[in-house]
Amino acid sequence: MTNPFYDPYRVLMRVYRDGAHLKIALSEEPVEEMYRARTTRTVYGVLEHDGYLSLCIDSFAERSPKAAVRLVLKIALYHLIYSEKPRYMVTDTAVDLLKKLGKGGTAGFANAFLRRFDRSAVRLPAGDEGLAVESNYPLFAVRALRREYGDRVRPIVLARSEGVSVRFVRNMEAYLGREHIDTPFEDLKIFKNFARDEGFDRGDYTFQSVGSVAICAAVEPCERLLDACAAPGGKSVLLAERCGQVTACELHPHRVSLIESYKSRMGADNVTAVQGDSSAFRPDWEERFDGVLCDVPCSGLGTLAENPDISLRRGEDLTELIRTQGNILANCSRYVKAGGCLYYSTCSLLPCENDGVVSTFVREHPAFSAEPVTSPLDSERTEFGIQFLPDRAFGAGFYVAKLRRTA
């Protein structure tokens, strides 16, 4: 179907209707390769501005449109507002798509809506409600960050990704002629645009977030390390450069395959990928490791700049998630040798997932005590660890704590 809104519509329908992760939907949905970059820009743009686009529709629509029509309007409004496409072109394309989708009965409604839409008449709510719409952060997260950081919440939630993070193993000089930003990590650069080439397949470089690299930098070199929640394998492979043997554990078999592929491409022969539940005790691992990294499942709100679909899936109730985080940390502590270190990390900004979980663990496990963590990447010290915030860490939000087993 030749319509520039069609491929974005199909990808976004997977995300909105089916709850698919954006990156999975983009990789699985067949799109016109010639226009893949345009499709990618559109789907990311719609999701990054979902709250505001919804407000625009609710402000101008005489009735609430059904899901398919609402999505077409979001795509159209994104191009009208942020791509600055001519109104007639956007309107005609949206109406044409609705007709081709068999929804011609709504074409008149969409046509009238887009022709009378006036952005200057859209009013953001006051206070944190308006900031939530503007930033696309869930309101509960904005309020939690307000309690923690006060007026600084605004630059934190409005921070955007600086670009594509690339960690080099070799041949970095061949790429530094491109526009890039240096990071505090010598082999990690951030590029405005970076198209994958044969160097990726050779293992010359890999794509790895600045937060992921910063977490690895907090881990002491050791002989035997367990990466307890390892997929897709980036941390395991990087830590394999400083540790004798790395065991990379992952719950889902298909994600174990991702680790196998990653370590093979990067030539990390000292990484062993295993399938297992890190919240369930394995007697053969008891006191076996010098270091254990628990990069636990989390809300992911620290990566919202790169994964805008998170705001659609993350509700206010984090009770079960926090319970899972605590269970993984407690279980994996049994694998640490006396004198060894247990590391806890998330890609969350929320204290309840970070210091909150560590505080409970330390209270219940007196054999472990928190040690100071430092990083060359700008961060803020918390009671038990350090927090990376998006406005000072290239758009990334992460947390890491280091716990030494003293008995």
N, C-alpha and C positions, 0 to 999 in steps of 0.2 A: 504494500500500500504506500504510494508516494505521497507522503504528507510529513513535514518536519516535526509535527507534534506526535506522530503515531508511535515511534519507537520509545520516546520518553513516557508516553502514556502507558505502554505495556509494561515497562520496567517499574514505573511508579505504582501501577495497579498491583503488582506483586508485593510491593512494600506496604502500601496502605491497606489493601484488602486481605492479603494472605499473611501479612506479618513477616515477610522475607527480609533478610538482611540486605541492605543496599548493594554491597559489593558482590554478594552471591547472585542477586537478581541481575546485576549488570553483566556478570560473567556467563550466566545461564541463558538469558534471553537472547535470541538471535536479533542482532541489529545490523543495519547497513554499515559496513566497515568504513565506507567513504565518509560517513557522518558520525562515526563513533565518538569523536571528540566533542562534537556539538551535542550529541545525546547525553554524554557524561556531564557536560557543563549544565545542561538543563535539569537533569534529575537531581544533581547536587544542589543547584540553585533553588529549586522548588522546596527541597527538604530543609535547606538552611533558613529559608524564609517562611516556613510553613505557618507559623503562628500569625505572622503579619498578613500573609495571603488569605488565611482564613478570616481574619478581621476585615479585610477588604471585601470579601464576598458577603459576609454577614452585614456589613455596613450599607451595601448597595443592592443586594438581592431582595426582591419583594417577598420571596419565599425561599426556604432552604432547599437547594438543589440536591438531587440524589447523588450518590457517590461518584458515578462515572462522569456526570456533568460537572460536579464540583471539581474533579481532578482536571478536566479539560480547562476549566476556568482558571485554576491555579497555574497551569502551564502557560496559558495565554497571559495572565497577569504578570508572571515572572518575566516574560519577554517584553511586555509593555513597559514595566517599571524598571527592570534591571538591565535588560539588553537594549532598551530604548528603540525597539522596532516600531515602524510606523503603525498607527492604530488600525488603519484599514487592512494592512497585511496580517496582523495578529488576529483581527476579527474574522477575516475571510478564512484563514487557516483553521481556526477553532470551529467555525460553523461547518466547514468542509469535513473535518474529522468527525464531528457528531453525526453528520449524515452518513458517512461511510461506516460508522459503528452501528448504524441502524437506529439512531436516536434523532432522526430528523424532526420529530415533534418538539424537541427542545431547542432547535436551531434558532427560532425566533427569540426565545428567552435569552439565549447566550448572546445573540447579536445585539439586542437592546441593552443588555447589561454592559457589554464591552464598549459600546458606543457612548454610553452616558457615564462610565466610570471616571471619577475625578480623584486622584490620589490626595490632592490638597484638602479634600473634605473628610479624609479618614483620620480619626482621632484616637491616639493611643490612650489606654486607661492610665490613670495616675499611679505613681509610686511603683512598687515592685510588680504589680500586675502588668504595667506598661513595659517595664524592663524585661519581664518574662516573654512578652510578645516580641519585643525588639530583638532580643538575644536568641530566642528559640529555646531557652532553658526552661525546664519545668518550673512552675511557680514555687513548689516546695523547695527546690534546690536554690533558687534565688533567695528565698527567705532564710534558708540555712546558712548560706554564704554571707548574707547581710549580718546575721548574728555573729558570725566568726570574724568578718573583715570590715564591717561597717560600710562606709561610703566607697571603699575600694572595690566593692562588689561589681560596680559598673564596668571598669576596665577588665576585670577578670572574666566576666561572662561575654563581653563583646570582643575579646581577643580572637583573632583568626589564625589559622595555620599559616606559617611563613612560606610553605612550599613543600617540595618533595625531599624527604630526608634519605640520604644515600650514605651507607657506610662502606668504605673502600678497604679491600684487603691488599690490592696491588694495582699498579697502573693508574693511580689517581690523577697524575699530572695530565693525562690525556683528556681529562674532562674539565679541568679548571679554567679553560678558556670560556666556558659558559657562565652566564650570570648566576652567582651563588652567594650564599652567606656562610661565613665560617662559624663554627660552634666551638665551645671549650674542649671538645674532643677532636684530636688532631685528624683522625680518619673519617670524621662525620661532617658532611657538608649538606646544606639545604639549597636546593635549586628551585628557581621559579617554575621551570619546566624541565622535565627529564624523561626522554623516551628510552625505554629499555632497548638494549642492543645485544650483540653477541658477547659483550663483556659480562653480562648477567649470567649467561649460560656457562661461561668459563669459571664463574666464581670470583671474578675480579672485584665485584661489588654486590651489595644486597640492599634492599630497601628496609630500613629499620628506624623507628621513631627515636627522637632525641631522648624521650623519657625512658624508653627501653634500654638505651645505651647507658643512661645515667644510673638506672637501677643496677645494671651489671657492674658498673664502676664501684658500687658500694660493697660488692662481694669480695671477700678476701681470697687470694689465690689459695688453693688447697689441693690435696691429692684426690679425694673422692667427693663429688658434689651431686646432690639430687635436685633437679629442677622439677618440682612436684606438679606443676600445671603448665606444661611446656609448649603446647602447640601455639603457633606453627613452627617454632623451633629457633627463632632468632636469638633469644637469650641463651639457650643451650649452646648454640654454635659459637657465639661470642665468648661465653665463659669457658668453652673448651680450649681457647687460646691461653688461658691462665690456670686451668685445672688439669690434673692428670687424667681423670676419668669423669665423664658427666653422664648420669642416668637421667633421661628425659621421659617423664611419665605423663600420660595423657589418658583421659577417661574414654574418649570415643575412638574406635578403631580407624575411622576414616581420617581423623586428625593425627593419629600416629603415623599414617602414611604421609601426611604433610611434613612431619618431622624427618622421616626417612628421606624424602625427596630433598628437603632443605639441606640436611647434613651431607648428602651425597654431592649436591651441586657445589657446596662450599668446601668439600674435602675434609670434613671434620670426622675423622675415623675414630676418635676417642669419645664419640657420643653414641650411647646405646638407647634406642627408643623402645619404650615398653608401654603396654596398655594396662591401665589400672585406675582404681578410684582412690584418690589421695586422701579421702576422708575415712577410708576403711583400713584398719591396721594390717600390715604385712609383717609377720614375725621374723622373716628372713632379712628384713631391713633394720631391725632394731639396733640402735647405736652403731650403725654401719658407716655413717657419712660424717665427714669433717664439716660440711656445710650443706644446708638445705634451704632452697629458695621456694617460697610459697607466693607466687604471683597469682593471687586468687581470683576467681570470678567476681566481678563487681558491677556496679551501675554503669561504669564506663563514661561517666559524665565529664571526666577530664579530657576525653578524646572527642567531645562533641563537635569540635571544629573540623575534624577529619571524618567523623561518622555521624552526620546530622540526623540519620534515622533513629538514633538512640532516643531522642526526645519523644518519639511516637510510642516506644515500648516501655519506657521507664515510668512506672507509677510511684506514688508517694510511699507505699508500704514496702520497706526494705527488710522487714523482720526476718523472712525466710532466707534471704540472701546473706544477711549478717550472721545468721545461725550457721549457714554453710561455711562462710569464711572462718568463723571461730572453730568449727569442727575440723577443717583442713589444717589450720595452724596447730591445734592441740594434738591431732593425730601425728602430724609430721614431726612434731617436737620429739617424739619417741625414737626417731631415726638419727638424732644428732648425738655424736660422741661427746663424752665429757670434755669440756674445753672448746668444743666446736661452736659454730654459729648457726642460728636460725634467722632467716630473712623473711620479712613479710612486706609485700608490695601490692599496690592496686593502681589502676588508672582512674581513680576517683578523687574528687575534691572534697567529699563530705567527711567531716570528722567522725561521724558514727561508723563509717566503714574503715577508718584508718586508726587514729589513736584510740577510738572507742573499742575496737576489737582487740588491739594490743593491750590496752589497760586491763580488760577482763582476763586475757591470757596470763599476764604477768601476776595478777592477783591470785590466780588459781594454780600457777606453776612457779613456785618460789625458786626452783633450780635455775631459772632463766632471769637475766637482768638486761635491761636495755643499755646499749653502748652508743656514744655519740656517732653520728654519721655525717660525713662532710662530702661535698660535691663541688666540682668546678663549675657546674651549672647553677645558676641563680636559684636559690631555694630558701625556704623559711623553716626554722627549727620549731618543732612541736615538742610536746612533753616526752614522746618516745621515739620520734623519728624526724624526717624532714619531708616537707611538702613542696612540690614543684607546682607553680601556678601559671596558667596560660599567658597572662600579660607579661611575664618575665622569662618564660621558658619556651619561646618560639611557638606559642599556641598550645603547648602540651601541659596537661595536669596529671601528676603522678605523686605517689607517696611510697616511702620505703623506711622500714625500721630494722635495726640489727639487734638481735638478742643472743647474748652469750650464755651457753650452758655452763654454770659455775660449779655444779655438783652432779 
